């Protein structure tokens, strides 16, 4: 640009460049006063946007038991969010066989510093083992409280007790998730296995763990809740 001006305008090229710069500054100022953000500023903001650092803290349902790594719930959720234009830096902190108490015990090293959002998927093993719902409630409450104290947003995924534990047990267990979401002020996805539980086509031979197709159903169903959850985080940070 400097060379072309010198050739066209000779010794007046410097003055012309100065006028050009002044014109650009005036244009930017005018756009700002009108509430219009210049295109190059928008591009710069987009480049500076960073992915949300998210952890899925869970058991075998999120660890991807019996599946390849790319078919596990956190990985498929990350891909689905990317299609929606939402970038997340995902960590799969699912441990097969883990209970809510186990998740609480490993919370600090499973959720590293800098994490902004955690999807808590725990409790299925508690219900299968008939763990006292009071123990499950206390562990989940501790997890959520400690995450919130660190300034981390939480999406709590609900679980339902199998009917063979009896109606009293089911009532006490099933109430844990909506109660905690309300009392602790966190987002709730009512039932993690919605649309998959009891469907032999979407579960592995054990009847408890979803197939790759089952995980896709879970992701499809939970995606709107996760989008809203992440949208709320972005709104708080803006």
Secondary structure, 3 states (H helix, E strand, C coil): CHHHHHHHHHHHHHHHHHHHHHHHHHHHHHHHHCCCCCHHHHHHHHHHCCCEEEEEEECHHHHCCCCCHHHCHHHHHHHHHHHCCCCEEEEEEECCCCCHHHHHHCHHHHCCCCCCEEEEECCHHHHHHCCCHHHHHHHHHHHHHHHHHCCCEEEEECCCCCHHHCHHHHHHHHHHHHHHHHHHCCEEECCCCCCCCCCHHHECCCCCCECHHHHHHHHHHHHHHHHHHHHHHHHHHC
